[in-house]
Amino acid sequence: MSEPTRVPPSSMLLALAAMSCRDGAPQLGSDELARHLETLTGWQHKGDRIEKTYSFANYYETLAFVNALAWIAHREDHHPDLGVHYNHCVVTYSTHSAGGVTLNDVICAAKTEQLRA
């Protein structure tokens, strides 16, 4: 089975990934969130969160991704909810204190995307 073709990250994705999370970030409006989701391929807005499923060849690759994501979450002090399975991981971001999706969630989603770039 061949490796899927990787699309180079956009300049907006790179700009988001270069940012850091901030305490007290306000919830994003629907228009602003929609603009960010155009940059984050495969991410979906579901209620008060954004979510994406990442697929892998096996459990080892899934856990390697989870461990790299844990390092990002620790560094940003912004932690996703994870559904870890044999060959895939569901990553969900939401800022509970803001009651929905903030720029912090979008920043961390962009950093997550860089793990697969």
C-alpha positions as CSV (number, residue, x, y, z in Angstrom):
1,M,0.0,0.0,0.0
2,S,1.4,3.4,-1.0
3,E,1.8,6.3,1.3
4,P,-0.9,9.0,0.9
5,T,0.2,12.1,-1.0
6,R,1.1,14.9,1.5
7,V,-0.2,18.4,0.7
8,P,2.2,21.2,1.8
9,P,0.8,23.2,4.7
10,S,-0.7,26.6,3.8
11,S,0.8,29.8,5.0
12,M,-2.2,30.3,7.3
13,L,-1.8,26.9,8.8
14,L,1.9,27.6,9.5
15,A,1.0,31.0,11.0
16,L,-1.5,29.4,13.4
17,A,1.0,26.6,14.3
18,A,3.6,29.3,15.2
19,M,1.3,30.9,17.7
20,S,1.0,30.0,21.4
21,C,-2.1,29.5,23.5
22,R,-3.2,32.3,25.8
23,D,-5.1,32.2,29.1
24,G,-8.7,33.5,28.9
25,A,-9.1,33.2,25.2
26,P,-12.7,34.0,24.2
27,Q,-15.0,31.7,22.2
28,L,-14.7,32.2,18.4
29,G,-17.6,33.5,16.5
30,S,-19.1,31.2,13.8
31,D,-17.6,33.1,10.9
32,E,-14.1,33.3,12.3
33,L,-14.2,29.6,13.2
34,A,-15.4,28.7,9.7
35,R,-12.4,30.6,8.2
36,H,-10.0,28.7,10.5
37,L,-11.6,25.4,9.6
38,E,-10.9,26.1,5.9
39,T,-7.3,26.0,6.8
40,L,-7.5,22.8,8.9
41,T,-8.2,20.0,6.5
42,G,-10.5,17.3,7.8
43,W,-11.4,19.1,11.1
44,Q,-15.1,19.4,11.8
45,H,-17.1,21.7,14.1
46,K,-19.3,19.5,16.2
47,G,-21.3,21.4,18.8
48,D,-18.9,23.0,21.3
49,R,-15.7,21.4,19.9
50,I,-13.6,20.7,16.8
51,E,-12.6,17.1,15.9
52,K,-10.6,15.1,13.5
53,T,-9.8,11.4,13.2
54,Y,-6.2,10.4,12.2
55,S,-5.6,7.0,10.7
56,F,-2.4,4.9,11.1
57,A,-1.1,1.5,9.9
58,N,-0.9,0.0,13.4
59,Y,-1.0,0.5,17.2
60,Y,2.6,1.5,17.4
61,E,2.2,4.4,15.0
62,T,-1.0,5.5,16.7
63,L,0.7,5.6,20.1
64,A,3.7,7.5,18.6
65,F,1.3,10.1,17.4
66,V,-0.4,10.3,20.8
67,N,2.9,10.7,22.6
68,A,3.9,13.5,20.3
69,L,0.5,15.1,20.8
70,A,0.9,14.8,24.5
71,W,4.2,16.7,24.3
72,I,2.5,19.6,22.4
73,A,-0.4,19.6,24.9
74,H,1.9,19.8,27.8
75,R,4.0,22.6,26.2
76,E,0.8,24.6,25.3
77,D,-1.0,23.8,28.6
78,H,-4.0,23.0,26.4
79,H,-5.1,19.4,26.3
80,P,-7.3,17.6,23.8
81,D,-9.7,14.8,24.5
82,L,-8.4,11.7,22.7
83,G,-10.1,8.5,21.6
84,V,-7.1,6.1,21.1
85,H,-7.7,2.9,19.1
86,Y,-5.6,0.3,17.3
87,N,-5.2,2.1,14.0
88,H,-6.7,5.6,14.6
89,C,-7.0,8.4,17.1
90,V,-9.9,10.8,17.4
91,V,-8.6,14.2,18.5
92,T,-11.1,16.7,20.0
93,Y,-10.4,20.3,21.1
94,S,-12.7,22.5,23.1
95,T,-12.1,25.2,25.7
96,H,-14.4,24.2,28.6
97,S,-13.9,27.5,30.5
98,A,-15.1,29.5,27.4
99,G,-17.9,27.1,26.6
100,G,-16.8,26.3,23.1
101,V,-14.0,26.7,20.5
102,T,-11.3,29.3,21.0
103,L,-8.2,30.4,19.1
104,N,-6.3,28.1,21.5
105,D,-8.1,25.1,20.1
106,V,-7.4,26.2,16.5
107,I,-3.7,26.8,17.4
108,C,-3.4,23.3,18.9
109,A,-5.2,21.7,15.9
110,A,-2.7,23.4,13.6
111,K,0.2,22.1,15.7
112,T,-1.4,18.7,15.5
113,E,-1.6,18.9,11.7
114,Q,2.2,19.6,11.7
115,L,2.8,16.2,13.2
116,R,1.5,14.6,10.0
117,A,3.1,17.0,7.6
